[in-house]
Amino acid sequence: MLKSELIVPRLKKRGKDIVPLALPADYHYLKIANELIQLVKAHVGRSRGDLDDALRAYEGDSLDYRIIRGLANVLMGRCIFGHDPPVNPVDLRAALFNQGPVTVKSDLLTVTTRPQVVAETAAKFGLSTEQVEHALFADLIEERILLGTVEIPTPVDLIARYNLEVARGLLYWAREVDIIARDGYKDLFKYIKLFKLMHTVYPIPQQGYNVVLHGPISPFVKSTIRYGLQFAKFLPALLLCKTWRMDAEVQPPERGQLHYTLDDSTPLRSHFKPSNLFDSGLEADFAAEFEAKYGGAKRKWELAREDELIVVGDTVMIPDFSLTHCKDGRRALVEIIGFWHHRYLQRKLQKIREAKRADLILLVYKSANVAPGVFEKVSAGEVLTFTKKPVLKDVLAAVERCAVV
């Protein structure tokens, strides 16, 4: 995450709106990005302090110093630093300092010199004097060694990631973020849960869902700093959706309350990896078999993957599939319950009970790790069991009985 002093100068106020200024991938900035990448590559195997000094020297008195620092900050986030000294630096320093004050050369007041103390300590720990010198302060941040990077970006990728960091950094000052999403619910709510964001969900008939996130300066939030960092990290998750719009109320330093809007036309790119289309082979096989037997010209029902949310208290449930009648629009939801951990199943069952959806059909693997008869107590439309895989004709019969407009 970029610091506020690197974000605020890249914000442009336009009336009641505020927009992050995207850094163009032109010759000038591509050159800077490339030189920073080469500088980092050249410092692999050297200390972080050496790299910091080199970055400061490169920055010099450039008028683009904030941009250079921002690009460098993004690069540093991809760097892997480490050190594996042969002796704990704390123990090594204690052994040296316990021998009292020393000088470089002996004099009338001090007879023990630094080289002597280092040599004696090296012998005590079975090290060379060079190893002692390198390990003495190896636990300090600036002494850690640059081992490499997670992935060396191209100059274009570095600028794109920098633009994303500025854009999501603006959410650090958000009061409320209003999102309209029409797909990508699994990833959206996965990251809402991961970052522990306070939210409210409202369905929009036939148009998706309105998800309201309560930001770090919301009156509902107490731990502003930590929550603000988590909140700002969320934006790349929204970019995983295909059709969406975001309207946020933000209050950057000395700017007053402003509107910050983004939608799916933004050139920003997410670095979060999207989830697999299916969570299991069982679900993938179900979809493939349905398409093979009931798809094409003979299609009567349209099968869709995770396209509806069931709001349950302060959380949501996302059924595996929906089936929509091609003519009259009736719909039913399908949830496949295979062999899962006991606690996961208990949470799933609790959500199903609270949802009380008569249009929800449960397909339960007979060997699922639950007590006998437990599914008889859930408030679902129907519960079908299967041994190896769900029987499609039985599923469609249940859909006919449970589907509603």
N, C-alpha and C positions, 0 to 999 in steps of 0.2 A: 504494500500500500504506500502511495506517495504521501509525503507530509503536506500539511495545509499550505505552507508557503510555496510549494511547487504546484499546487492545484489552483489556488485563487487567481494568480496572474493569467491562467488559461481560461478564465470564465468571462463571458461577454453578456452584459445586461442589455436587453432589448425591451424597453417598456416594462411590463410586469413579468416578462419571461427572462430566463437565463439559460445560456447554452454553453457547453464546453467547446472551446475552439480546437478543432482537429488539426494536428500537425500534418502538413502536406508531405507526401512522399516525393518531394522534388529533389533535384540534384544536390542542393545545399544540405538538406537534412539527411538525405541518404548517405552523403559523404561523411557527415558527423557520425551517424549511426554505424557505418562501416568501420570508421577509425576507432570508435569505442569498442566494437566487437574485437578488432585486431589487438587492441591494447589489452583487453582481458585475456585473450588467448596467449599473448606473450608473457603473461604473469602466472601462468599455471606452474606450480611448484615453488612459488614465492609467497611471501607473507601478505596478509591482508593489509597491513600497514604500508607495504611497498606499493600495493595496488591503489590504495587511497591517495598516496603521495603522487602517483602517476596520473590519477584522474584529476587531482587539483592542478597539477602542472598543465595538463591538456586544456582544462577550463580556462586557465590564465585570466585575462581581462576581457574575455568575450562577452558581447552584449547578450548572447544566447545562453548565459550561464545557467539560468533556471531550467531551460530545456535540456541542456547537457546533463545537469544533475538528475533531472527526471529520467532521461534515457539510461544514465548510468545506474540509477536506483533500480530500474526494471531489470537491467542486466545482472546486478548484484543479487537480485532475488532468485536468479537461476543458477548462481554459483554455489559450489559445494566446497565448504571450508572444513578443515579438520587438522588434527595433530594427534600423534600417538607417541608422546614422550616415553622413554624407557623407565622413568621414575616420576612419581607424582610431583609436579612443580612445587606444591605447598610443602611437602616433606623435604624437598631439595633446598628450598629457601630457608626453611627452619634450620637445617643442618649447617648451612653457610652462615646465617646471621647469628646463630648461637655461639659462634667463635669470636664474637666481639668485633669492634671496629678494625678495619684494615686500611692500608694505603696501597697505592700503586707501587711505591718504593719504600723500603724501610727507612726510618729516621730515628732521632733520639727518643721519641715518645712511643713509636709503634715499630715493633720488630717483625710483626707478621704482615706479609704483603698479600695482596689479592691473589696473584698467581699461585702462591703457596697454599692458601685456603682452598682455592678451586681444585688444585692438584690433589690435596688430601681428601677432599670431599669426593672427587672422582674415584679415587682408589677405594674409598669406603663403600661406594655404591657399585663398583665394578664397571665404571664408565671411563670414557676418554674425556679430557678437558673440553674438547669441542662439543661432545654430547651434553656436558653439564651446561655450557654456555647456551646451547640451543634449547635445552629443556627448562632452564631457569624460570622463564616467564611464558612458557608455551600455553598456559591456560588463559592468557589475556587475548581479547578479541583481535587486536591488531597483529598478534603473533601467529594466529592460525594460518595454516597453509592453504592456498587455493589448489584444490585437487582436480578441479574441472568444473563443468557445468552440466545441468540436467539435459539441456539441449541447446546447441549453439543456434541462435536465431539468425535469419537473414536480416539485412537492414530494413527491408519492407516489413517483415514480421515484428521487428523491434519497435518500429514506429506505430504499427497497428496496436501492439500491446500497450504502448505508452498512451495512446489515445483512449484505450479502454480504461486504463488506470485513472486518468483524469475524469472520465465520464462517471465511473462508479464512485470515485472519491467524493463527488458532489453529494452523493446520498448520505454522507456522514452528517450532513446538516439537514436531513429530511425530518419533517414533522409527520407527514403521511404520504404514502405512495399508493395511488389508485391504479390497479392493473386490470385490463380486460384481456383475458386469454381465451383462445378458442381451440387450443390443442396443447400437446406437450405437458399434460398435467402431472404425469409421473415424475419427471425431472423437476418441474416447478416446485412441487410439494416436497420432493426429496430434499431440496436445498433449503426450503423454508424450515423444514424440520431440523436439518443439519445445523443451520445457523441459529436455531431457536428464536425465530422471529415471531413477534406477536402479530396475529392476523385475524381477519374476518372474511368469510366467503359468502357471496350472494350469487345464486344462479340467475342467469339471463336467458329466458326461454328461447331455445333454438339459436342462441348466439354465443354460448360459452358461459364464462363465469367472471364475476367481478371479485377480485381479491384485493382487500385493503390491508396494507402493511403499516403498522404503527411504528413510526420512525424514532430515532434516538432523541429528538427534542420534543417528542409527544409527551403530554402530561401523564400518560400511562406508564412511562418508562422512568426508572430510577437510576440504574447503572449506565449513564450516558456514554462514557468513553469506551468501555468494552463492547457494549451493545452497538455503538456507532460503527466500530470496526467490523463487527459481524454483519451489520446491515449493509455497509458499503460493499462487502465481498459478494453480495447476492446477485448483483446485476448480470454477470455472465450466465447465470441460470436462466434468466428471462430470455436471453438471446437464443437459447436452445429451442424456444417455441417458434412456430412458423408464422402464426397470426396473432398479433398482440399489440397493445398500446399501453403506455405508462404515462401517468400524469401525477407529478409529485409536487408537494409544497415544501420548499426548501428555504433555509435562512442562512446563507453563507456569511462569514464575518463582514460586518459593516455594509451589508447589501440590503437588509430588510427582507421581508417575506416575498418570495418570487415563485414562479411556476417553472418547472423543469419537465419537459415532455420528450418522449422518445416513442418510436413505433418500429414495426418490423421492416421499414424501409431504411433503417440506419445502416451505415457501412461498418459499424462496430462488429467485431467477431469474438465469439466466446472461445475460451481455452478450456472450458469444462467439457468433459467427454459425455456425450448423450448415452442414456441407458440402452441396452439391447432391446429390440422390439419385443421379444418374448423373454419372460423370466425363467422358463423351463422348456425342455423338449416336449413335455406334455401339452403345453399351450400351443407351441409351434405345430405339433402334429394335429391338434384339434382344428386349427385354422386351415391347415393344408388339406385335411380330409374334407372339411366343409366346402372349401372352394372346388375341390375335385368332384364332389357328389352333387352339390346344390348351387354351384356358381354358373356363370355364363348365361346363355339364353334362357335356361330353365330356372333362373334365380327367382325365388319368391321372397326370401329374406336377405337383407344386407347385413353382413357381419362386419363389425368395426372393433378396433382394439382400443380399450381404455379411453373412451370418448365421453364418459359421464362421471361426475363426482357425486358421492353421497355424503352430505355434510352430517357429521355425527359429533355433536358437542363442539369441542375446540379442535377437532381433527377431521380428517376426511377419509373416506374409503373409496378406492378406485376399482370397481369390478373389472375383471379381465376382459370381458367382451360385452358388446351390446348387439342385439338383433332387432332390426327395424324392418317392418313389413313394407315391401316396395310399393304397394298400392294405397293402403289405408293409414300408413304411418304408425301403426301400433309398435310398441317397443317392449323388450324384456332384457334384463341384465343377467349375465352368467358369470359366476365365480367358480373357478376350479380349485379345489382344496386337495392337495396331494400330501406327501409325507413331509411334514415340517416339524420344527422343534415345538415342544409342548407349550412353551410360553407364547410363541408366535400364534399358535392356534387359539389359545385362550383369548388373546387380544383381538384376533380376527372374529371370533364368535361373539365377543362382547360388542364389537362394532355392529355386527349383523343384528344382534338383539335390539340395540338402540335404534338402528335404522328403520326397522319395521316396514320393510319394503315387500309388498305382495308381488311385485314384478321381478323380484330377485330369485334366480334359480341357482342352487348350490349343487355342484357336481363333486361328490366326495369319494376319494380313493378309500376302498374298504379297509386298507391297512394303515390309514392315517392314525397318528399317535394321539387318540382321544378316547375317553371312556365310552363304553357302549351306550347308545340311546341319547347321547348328548345333543345330537342334531335334531332330535325330535322336539327340543324345547326352544329352538331358535325361531324368530319371527320372519321367516322367508316364505316366498311363494311356494316353492317345492324343493325337496331334497332328493337327488338321485345319486345312487352309489354305483361304482364301477370297479371292476377287478384289475383290468389292464389299461383300458382307455374308455372314455365316455361313448355310449352308443348314440350316434347322432339322431336316429329316428326317434328315440325316446326323448332326447333333448328338445327336438323340434316340436314334439307333441306337448311337452311341458311349456314350451314357449307359446304355443297356440292358446294354452289355457291361462297363462299368466300375463301375457302382453297387454299393455294398456296404451291408450293414446296420450 
